[in-house]
Amino acid sequence: ARRLPVCCLPRSTPFPLVTNFAKHDIELTSSQCMNPTSDVDHSLESRHVSVEPPRREDATMSSQLAHGAASEGMSAWLQAIGACLIYTATWGFLSAYGSYQIYYESVLLKETSPATITWVGTVEGVLVILGGVASGPVYDRGFVRELLLVGSALVVAGIILLSLSTKFYQVLLTQGFCVGIGSGMLYTPSIALVSSCFHKRRAHAICLATCGTAFGVILYPIVFVKLLPRIGFAWTTRVLGLITLVELAIAMSIMIPHTKQRARTSESRRLFDLKALSEPMFVIYCLALFFMWIAYWVPFFIIPSFARYRLGASSTLSFYLLAVAHAATLPGRILAVYASTRYGMPQMLLASSISTGVMLLAWTAVGTINAYIVLISMLGLAMAPLAVLVPAIIPQICPRKEVVGVRMGMAWASASFGVLVGTPVSGKLINVETGSFWRAQVFIGVAMLAGSACVAFLWRAISRRDKLLATRL
């Protein structure tokens, strides 16, 4: 019987736990990756893997990580809770930007055009993603504590300085740049630490961590709308800064003690892999992320504005609708984990992107508050799997596990370019004075469907590859 080489596992086979051996400790021969018909056994020798005796510090670190991943006990789940708090303070705060957008348009920056104001959320979103890509090699070099501490300081400082801002450039510098850079430094090491602590239940732990985004978008808008009329913008933002400080302080107290096992290496991970551009599946996937992320953040940025200026809802209800939309993402994230294990990740990503695109186009027909609440609830449920499944598909289209990290960064960089296009263009297509949003809704709906078309091609390519490999068994 023919057996599959290590670098060509089918989609149902997850990558094994990587335990951070030094480069010379584990070497895969290029002939194994280039010859899918070679006979391969499950032993180390027959997989063409040569294992040299590791250095003492590497062996200690690897045994600690392997033990943590095998036990998956209370300590590991505390890491997931810490990452959840970090996601609440970073992605959650970013996703709640729609609450700030409507306040900026109507009060603080009413002399500035809405299209210009959207650059605050755009810059923050792009820097969160690109900051996460850039912090990956820093994490690989062992500077985990430094990333967590400096990132936390930047996020809290940015929110506090935002409370003192009265002009557009000040808001852009504090909320856009300072909070964005700090958030980008935080979320990559947090999710990487969680991944190193889990193996069998890694998907569940990552799902718990990413649920922090939904928690943050439920928390921040509600606090904002409750305190704003009572204590004003400045003190409301300071209270949110204090909440963020508490979240990050708890997360640091949980996660930093476990960073001692992270050994520093003199080798840095590459930021770019030219070979990936010659692989059709990876290029198609990057195009899919680009198109989907043109549309991903726009609904959450304009949900309150649409309710206020198109449907005539009160400012209080407009803020709450953002929390409703993100609350609907919680069951969507959980369902995505279980459904993807049964039907496959590309299939679930395709279903999520198509349903999201259809609902974005259907948004143009909404004319009542009740219909709007139903639509944004369904929209949140449909969009939730996107953030969960996107990083999980990367290993399926990589030739070997050693390049997963760099290609994950390249894929997210493609998504960040989509954010850079989507929100400013949508802002130009919206006219809040006349309540005209349909051009932006059509734009993001078509972009999401274009991304789903790319996912369909990717699914077909993965299926053909798996069938080809199955015939060689």
Secondary structure, DSSP 4 states (H G I P E B T S, - for coil): -----GGG--TTSPPPPP----TTTEEE-HHHHH-TTS---SSTTTTTEEEPPPPHHHHHHHHHHHHHHHH--HHHHHHHHHHHHHHHHTHHHHHTHHHHHHHIIIIITTTS-HHHHHHHHHHHHHHHHHHHHHHHHHHHTT-HHHHHHHHHHHHHHHHHHHTT--SHHHHIIIIIIIHHHHHHHHHHHHHHHHHHH-STTHHHHHHHHHHHHHHHHHHHHHHHHHHHHHHHHHHHHHHHHHHHHHHHHHHHHHHGGGGGG----S----S--GGGGG-HHHHHHHHHHHHHHHHHSHHHHHHHHHHHHTS---HHHHHHHHHHHHHTHHHHHHHHHHHHHHH-HHHHHHHHHHHHHHHHHHGGG--SHHHHHHHHHHHHHHHHHHHHHHHHHGGGG-SSGGGHHHHHHHHHHHHHHHHHHHHHHHHHH-BTTTTB-HHHHHHHHHHHHHHHHHHHHHHHHHHHHHHHHHHT-
